[in-house]
Amino acid sequence: MVKLTYYGHSCFLLDDGQNRVLTDPFLTGNPQATVKAEDVECDFILISHAHGDHLGDAPEIAARTGAGLVGIPEVLGVCEARVPGLKQHPMNLGGSLTLPFGKVRMTLAQHSAGVAGGVACGYVIYIGDRVLYFAGDTALFSDMELIGRKDKLDYAMLPIGDNYTMGLEDAALAAQLLHAPHIIPMHYNTWPLINQDVRHYKEITEAMAQAEVHILAPGQTLELA
């Protein structure tokens, strides 16, 4: 059984009982965060891009825990500059990487990278017996349909905050394109600029797509059925 814990914004912890995978650990300075960076334990950290609210505490957590950092080379370079000698697994768009918990595939994201020469990305994550799509920060793009066609997704974590990413309507259409039966909204209500009515998102998404939307409060854990 894979457990998913939401720490707020775009930070999730996936735990299959043996390996723990953390995404975009923006904890220090995050008003939503329900855990401190120094208290998080993980084995791998997936970074979608180098903006501060996504790269977050990744280098410091990796240094303390020995976790392997996964990301675009330019983004990992930012981590190395902050804390030299980190364990790194550089990837690029379209590539796959086998890790002890399963596999990750790096996908396109339509967003700026936060570092010169880099690109933003998302991940398809194979862990336990589940397949998840972590979109990172992104606009709606039609190739989401290809992501859902190539990988039979169980869950998709999608940003809904608008302004910097997709808003409610575009994120609902993204759920439709991906054909994932379960959707978890993220990247909203951290600051007033990205405040959204997440229950309205649930209503419109479940009306448009054959999917169940799971609204997680920061700190809440979901067992992935």
C-alpha positions as CSV (number, residue, x, y, z in Angstrom):
1,M,0.0,0.0,0.0
2,V,1.3,3.4,-1.0
3,K,0.6,6.3,1.3
4,L,0.6,9.9,0.0
5,T,1.0,12.8,2.5
6,Y,0.3,16.4,1.4
7,Y,2.6,19.0,3.1
8,G,1.0,22.0,1.3
9,H,1.6,23.8,-2.0
10,S,3.2,21.2,-4.3
11,C,5.0,19.1,-1.7
12,F,4.0,15.5,-1.3
13,L,5.6,12.5,0.4
14,L,5.0,9.1,-1.2
15,D,5.8,6.1,1.0
16,D,5.6,2.5,-0.1
17,G,6.8,1.1,3.2
18,Q,10.4,0.9,2.2
19,N,11.1,4.0,0.2
20,R,10.0,7.6,0.6
21,V,9.8,10.0,-2.3
22,L,9.4,13.7,-1.7
23,T,8.3,16.3,-4.3
24,D,9.1,20.0,-4.5
25,P,9.8,20.5,-0.8
26,F,9.0,24.1,-0.2
27,L,8.6,24.0,3.6
28,T,10.6,26.9,5.1
29,G,8.6,30.0,4.5
30,N,5.5,28.1,3.4
31,P,2.5,29.3,5.4
32,Q,0.7,26.1,4.6
33,A,3.5,23.7,5.6
34,T,2.6,21.2,8.4
35,V,6.1,19.9,8.9
36,K,9.5,21.5,9.3
37,A,12.3,20.8,6.7
38,E,14.5,19.4,9.5
39,D,11.8,16.8,10.4
40,V,11.2,15.3,7.0
41,E,12.7,11.9,6.2
42,C,13.0,10.7,2.6
43,D,15.1,8.7,0.2
44,F,14.6,10.6,-3.0
45,I,13.5,14.1,-3.9
46,L,11.9,15.0,-7.2
47,I,12.3,18.7,-8.2
48,S,10.2,20.1,-11.0
49,H,12.0,23.4,-11.4
50,A,14.2,26.0,-9.6
51,H,11.7,28.6,-8.4
52,G,12.0,29.0,-4.7
53,D,8.5,27.6,-3.9
54,H,9.4,24.3,-5.5
55,L,13.2,23.8,-5.1
56,G,12.6,25.0,-1.5
57,D,14.6,23.0,1.1
58,A,15.7,20.2,-1.3
59,P,19.5,20.7,-0.9
60,E,19.4,20.9,2.9
61,I,17.0,17.9,3.2
62,A,19.2,15.9,0.8
63,A,22.3,16.7,2.8
64,R,20.8,15.7,6.1
65,T,19.0,12.5,4.9
66,G,21.3,11.3,2.1
67,A,18.4,11.4,-0.3
68,G,19.1,11.4,-4.0
69,L,18.0,14.5,-5.9
70,V,16.3,14.0,-9.2
71,G,15.9,16.9,-11.7
72,I,17.1,18.8,-14.7
73,P,20.9,19.2,-14.7
74,E,20.7,23.0,-14.4
75,V,18.3,22.7,-11.5
76,L,20.6,20.2,-9.7
77,G,23.4,22.7,-10.3
78,V,21.6,25.2,-8.2
79,C,21.4,22.6,-5.4
80,E,25.1,21.8,-5.7
81,A,26.0,25.4,-5.5
82,R,24.0,25.7,-2.2
83,V,25.2,22.4,-0.7
84,P,28.2,20.7,-2.5
85,G,28.5,16.9,-2.7
86,L,24.9,15.9,-2.9
87,K,23.8,12.6,-4.4
88,Q,22.3,13.5,-7.8
89,H,20.3,11.7,-10.5
90,P,20.2,14.2,-13.5
91,M,17.5,13.6,-16.1
92,N,15.9,15.4,-19.0
93,L,12.6,15.5,-20.7
94,G,11.4,12.2,-22.0
95,G,13.9,10.2,-20.1
96,S,13.2,7.4,-17.6
97,L,15.1,6.4,-14.5
98,T,14.9,3.2,-12.6
99,L,15.1,3.6,-8.8
100,P,14.7,1.2,-5.9
101,F,11.0,2.0,-5.5
102,G,10.2,1.7,-9.2
103,K,10.6,4.2,-12.0
104,V,10.2,7.9,-12.9
105,R,9.7,9.4,-16.3
106,M,10.4,13.1,-16.8
107,T,7.6,14.9,-18.7
108,L,7.1,18.2,-20.3
109,A,5.7,21.1,-18.3
110,Q,4.8,24.5,-19.8
111,H,6.4,26.9,-17.3
112,S,9.6,28.8,-16.7
113,A,12.5,27.0,-15.1
114,G,13.9,29.5,-12.5
115,V,17.4,29.0,-13.8
116,A,19.1,29.9,-17.0
117,G,19.4,27.1,-19.5
118,G,17.0,24.8,-17.6
119,V,13.4,23.8,-18.3
120,A,10.5,23.0,-16.1
121,C,9.3,19.4,-15.9
122,G,6.8,17.0,-14.4
123,Y,7.1,13.3,-13.5
124,V,5.3,10.1,-14.0
125,I,6.1,8.1,-10.9
126,Y,5.8,4.3,-10.7
127,I,5.8,3.3,-7.0
128,G,4.4,0.2,-5.5
129,D,1.5,-0.9,-7.7
130,R,0.5,2.7,-8.5
131,V,1.3,5.1,-11.3
132,L,1.1,8.9,-10.5
133,Y,1.5,12.0,-12.6
134,F,3.0,14.9,-10.7
135,A,2.6,17.9,-13.1
136,G,4.8,20.4,-11.3
137,D,3.9,24.0,-12.3
138,T,2.4,24.0,-15.8
139,A,-0.1,25.5,-18.2
140,L,-2.6,23.3,-19.9
141,F,-1.1,21.6,-23.0
142,S,-2.6,19.1,-25.4
143,D,0.2,16.6,-25.0
144,M,-1.2,15.8,-21.6
145,E,-3.4,13.4,-23.6
146,L,-0.2,11.6,-24.7
147,I,1.0,11.3,-21.1
148,G,-2.2,9.6,-20.2
149,R,-2.1,7.4,-23.2
150,K,1.5,6.2,-22.7
151,D,1.1,5.6,-18.9
152,K,-2.1,4.2,-17.5
153,L,-2.3,6.7,-14.6
154,D,-4.0,6.0,-11.3
155,Y,-3.6,9.5,-9.8
156,A,-2.7,12.9,-11.1
157,M,-1.5,15.8,-8.9
158,L,-2.4,19.1,-10.8
159,P,-1.9,22.8,-10.0
160,I,-5.1,24.8,-9.9
161,G,-4.0,28.2,-8.5
162,D,-4.1,30.2,-11.7
163,N,-1.9,33.3,-12.3
164,Y,1.4,31.2,-12.4
165,T,-0.2,27.9,-13.5
166,M,-3.5,26.4,-14.8
167,G,-6.6,27.7,-13.2
168,L,-9.8,25.8,-12.3
169,E,-11.2,25.3,-15.8
170,D,-7.9,24.5,-17.5
171,A,-7.0,22.0,-14.7
172,A,-10.4,20.4,-15.1
173,L,-9.7,20.0,-18.9
174,A,-6.2,18.6,-18.0
175,A,-7.9,15.9,-15.9
176,Q,-10.1,15.0,-18.8
177,L,-7.1,14.7,-21.2
178,L,-5.1,12.6,-18.7
179,H,-7.8,10.0,-18.1
180,A,-6.6,9.5,-14.5
181,P,-9.4,8.2,-12.3
182,H,-8.2,10.1,-9.3
183,I,-7.1,13.8,-9.2
184,I,-5.4,15.6,-6.4
185,P,-5.3,19.5,-6.6
186,M,-2.2,21.3,-5.5
187,H,-0.5,24.7,-5.7
188,Y,-3.4,26.8,-4.4
189,N,-4.3,28.9,-1.4
190,T,-0.7,29.3,-0.3
191,W,-1.0,33.1,-0.9
192,P,-4.0,35.3,-1.8
193,L,-2.8,35.6,-5.4
194,I,-3.5,31.9,-5.9
195,N,-6.5,31.4,-3.7
196,Q,-9.1,29.2,-5.3
197,D,-12.4,27.5,-4.4
198,V,-11.2,24.0,-4.5
199,R,-14.7,22.6,-3.9
200,H,-15.8,24.3,-7.1
201,Y,-12.8,22.6,-8.9
202,K,-14.0,19.3,-7.6
203,E,-17.5,19.9,-8.9
204,I,-16.5,21.0,-12.4
205,T,-13.8,18.3,-12.8
206,E,-16.0,15.5,-11.7
207,A,-18.7,16.8,-14.2
208,M,-16.2,17.0,-17.1
209,A,-14.0,14.0,-16.5
210,Q,-14.5,10.4,-15.3
211,A,-12.5,11.1,-12.2
212,E,-12.8,11.6,-8.4
213,V,-11.1,14.7,-7.0
214,H,-9.5,14.2,-3.6
215,I,-9.1,17.4,-1.6
216,L,-6.3,17.0,0.9
217,A,-5.7,19.5,3.7
218,P,-2.0,20.1,4.4
219,G,-0.8,17.3,6.7
220,Q,-3.5,14.9,5.5
221,T,-2.5,11.4,4.3
222,L,-4.3,9.4,1.6
223,E,-3.9,5.6,1.1
224,L,-3.7,5.1,-2.7
225,A,-6.4,2.6,-3.5
